[in-house]
Amino acid sequence: MNQTILQSKQNVVSEIQGKFTGSSSTVVAEYRGLSVAEITELRRTLRAEGVEMKVYKNTLAGKAADAAGFGDLKESLTGPNALAFGTDETTAARLMATFAKKHKALILKGGIVEGKVVDQKTINELSALPNRDGMLSMLLSVLNAPVSSFARAVNAVAEARANGAAAPAAEETAAEPATEA
């Protein structure tokens, strides 16, 4: 084999290996049957959320998976595949799954999340989760709920006192006859 071709393939394997290890998540999806316009739409949607989608030869992706320690991913690398590399654990899966619901030709096969090879079922479960900002928002609302409840209770007591709800209780204690000892 020509030395320049061999070097070119080794560079591609190194590139893929770097993407496997450098991204928080990778989704493998078969795109057979999608039109060029649909693939372009998918790429734009992914790019807007910081997810990169690339198409590589399966043999080169398989070698990169082995080199990165994700040899089990090779089972998903059959047919025409696209690899989506996400900067967080859920975005790539969520966007690819949403697109696959509208375009049945896109088939999610598996991927890598948090350094582990996962199957299609796990990718679909991850797709149901909100993105990082959504999760932080949910966490903050859970942490804020007890403080908000306490603040509402304090305000209710303060309003009751201001409206004279505490006055009848004071009058009752004053109206009780004093007992002599």
C-alpha positions as CSV (number, residue, x, y, z in Angstrom):
1,M,0.0,0.0,0.0
2,N,1.2,3.5,-0.8
3,Q,2.9,5.1,2.2
4,T,0.9,8.3,1.9
5,I,-2.4,6.5,1.8
6,L,-1.4,4.5,4.9
7,Q,-0.3,7.6,6.7
8,S,-3.6,9.3,5.8
9,K,-5.6,6.4,7.2
10,Q,-3.6,6.4,10.4
11,N,-4.3,10.1,10.8
12,V,-8.0,9.5,10.4
13,V,-7.9,6.7,13.0
14,S,-6.0,9.0,15.4
15,E,-8.6,11.7,14.7
16,I,-11.5,9.4,15.5
17,Q,-9.8,8.0,18.5
18,G,-9.3,11.5,19.8
19,K,-13.0,12.3,19.3
20,F,-14.0,9.1,21.1
21,T,-11.9,9.9,24.1
22,G,-12.4,13.7,24.0
23,S,-16.2,13.9,23.7
24,S,-18.6,13.3,26.6
25,S,-20.9,11.2,24.4
26,T,-20.9,9.6,21.0
27,V,-23.9,8.3,19.2
28,V,-23.8,5.9,16.2
29,A,-26.7,6.1,13.8
30,E,-27.4,4.5,10.5
31,Y,-28.5,7.2,8.0
32,R,-29.5,4.9,5.1
33,G,-32.6,6.3,3.3
34,L,-32.2,10.0,4.4
35,S,-32.0,12.5,1.6
36,V,-29.2,15.0,1.3
37,A,-31.6,17.8,2.5
38,E,-32.5,15.7,5.6
39,I,-28.8,15.0,6.5
40,T,-28.1,18.7,6.0
41,E,-31.0,19.6,8.4
42,L,-29.7,17.1,10.9
43,R,-26.1,18.5,10.8
44,R,-27.5,22.1,11.3
45,T,-29.6,21.0,14.2
46,L,-26.6,19.2,15.8
47,R,-24.1,22.0,15.1
48,A,-26.5,24.6,16.7
49,E,-26.2,22.6,20.0
50,G,-22.4,22.0,19.8
51,V,-22.6,18.4,18.5
52,E,-20.4,17.4,15.6
53,M,-21.5,14.7,13.1
54,K,-19.1,12.9,10.9
55,V,-19.1,10.0,8.6
56,Y,-16.1,7.7,8.6
57,K,-15.4,4.3,7.1
58,N,-16.4,1.6,9.5
59,T,-13.1,-0.2,9.4
60,L,-11.2,3.0,10.4
61,A,-13.8,3.8,13.1
62,G,-13.5,0.2,14.4
63,K,-9.7,0.5,14.6
64,A,-10.1,3.8,16.5
65,A,-12.6,2.2,18.9
66,D,-10.1,-0.6,19.6
67,A,-7.3,1.9,20.2
68,A,-9.4,4.0,22.5
69,G,-10.6,1.0,24.5
70,F,-14.1,0.8,23.1
71,G,-13.9,-2.4,21.1
72,D,-17.5,-3.3,21.9
73,L,-18.6,-0.4,19.8
74,K,-17.6,-2.3,16.6
75,E,-20.8,-4.3,16.8
76,S,-22.7,-1.1,15.9
77,L,-20.4,-0.2,13.0
78,T,-22.2,-1.9,10.2
79,G,-23.8,-0.2,7.3
80,P,-23.7,3.5,6.5
81,N,-23.1,5.2,9.9
82,A,-22.8,8.7,11.1
83,L,-21.1,9.4,14.4
84,A,-22.3,12.3,16.5
85,F,-19.9,13.6,19.1
86,G,-21.4,15.6,22.0
87,T,-19.9,17.9,24.6
88,D,-22.3,16.6,27.3
89,E,-23.8,13.2,28.0
90,T,-27.3,13.9,26.7
91,T,-27.4,16.4,23.9
92,A,-26.2,14.2,21.1
93,A,-28.6,11.4,22.1
94,R,-31.5,13.8,22.6
95,L,-31.1,15.6,19.2
96,M,-30.5,12.4,17.3
97,A,-33.5,10.7,18.9
98,T,-35.8,13.7,18.2
99,F,-34.7,13.7,14.6
100,A,-35.2,9.9,14.3
101,K,-38.8,10.3,15.5
102,K,-39.6,12.6,12.6
103,H,-37.4,10.7,10.1
104,K,-37.8,6.9,10.5
105,A,-34.8,6.3,8.2
106,L,-32.4,7.4,10.9
107,I,-31.7,4.4,13.2
108,L,-29.9,4.9,16.5
109,K,-27.6,1.9,17.1
110,G,-25.5,2.7,20.2
111,G,-22.7,4.8,21.4
112,I,-20.3,5.8,24.1
113,V,-21.4,7.7,27.2
114,E,-19.1,8.6,30.1
115,G,-16.4,6.2,28.8
116,K,-18.7,3.2,28.5
117,V,-20.1,1.6,25.4
118,V,-23.9,1.7,25.5
119,D,-26.7,0.1,23.4
120,Q,-29.6,1.6,21.6
121,K,-31.9,1.3,24.6
122,T,-29.6,3.4,26.8
123,I,-29.2,6.0,24.0
124,N,-33.0,6.3,23.9
125,E,-33.2,6.6,27.7
126,L,-30.6,9.4,27.6
127,S,-32.6,11.2,24.9
128,A,-35.5,11.6,27.3
129,L,-33.3,13.6,29.7
130,P,-33.1,17.4,29.4
131,N,-29.8,19.0,28.5
132,R,-27.3,20.2,31.1
133,D,-29.0,23.6,31.6
134,G,-32.3,21.9,32.0
135,M,-31.0,19.5,34.6
136,L,-29.3,22.4,36.5
137,S,-32.6,24.3,36.5
138,M,-34.5,21.3,37.9
139,L,-31.8,20.9,40.6
140,L,-32.1,24.5,41.6
141,S,-35.9,24.4,41.8
142,V,-35.6,21.3,44.1
143,L,-33.1,23.1,46.3
144,N,-35.1,26.3,46.3
145,A,-38.4,24.7,47.2
146,P,-37.8,24.4,51.0
147,V,-36.5,28.0,51.2
148,S,-39.5,29.2,49.3
149,S,-41.9,27.3,51.5
150,F,-40.3,28.7,54.6
151,A,-40.4,32.3,53.2
152,R,-44.1,31.9,52.4
153,A,-44.9,30.6,55.9
154,V,-43.0,33.5,57.5
155,N,-44.9,36.0,55.3
156,A,-48.2,34.4,56.2
157,V,-47.5,34.7,59.9
158,A,-46.3,38.3,59.5
159,E,-49.5,39.2,57.5
160,A,-51.7,37.5,60.1
161,R,-50.1,39.6,62.9
162,A,-50.3,42.8,60.8
163,N,-54.0,42.1,60.2
164,G,-54.8,41.6,63.8
165,A,-55.1,37.9,64.0
166,A,-52.7,37.9,66.9
167,A,-54.8,40.6,68.7
168,P,-57.7,38.4,69.8
169,A,-55.3,35.9,71.3
170,A,-53.7,38.7,73.4
171,E,-57.2,39.9,74.5
172,E,-58.2,36.4,75.6
173,T,-55.1,36.2,77.9
174,A,-55.8,39.7,79.3
175,A,-59.5,38.8,79.9
176,E,-58.7,35.8,82.0
177,P,-59.1,36.5,85.7
178,A,-55.9,36.6,87.6
179,T,-55.7,33.9,90.2
180,E,-54.5,34.8,93.6
181,A,-51.9,32.7,95.2
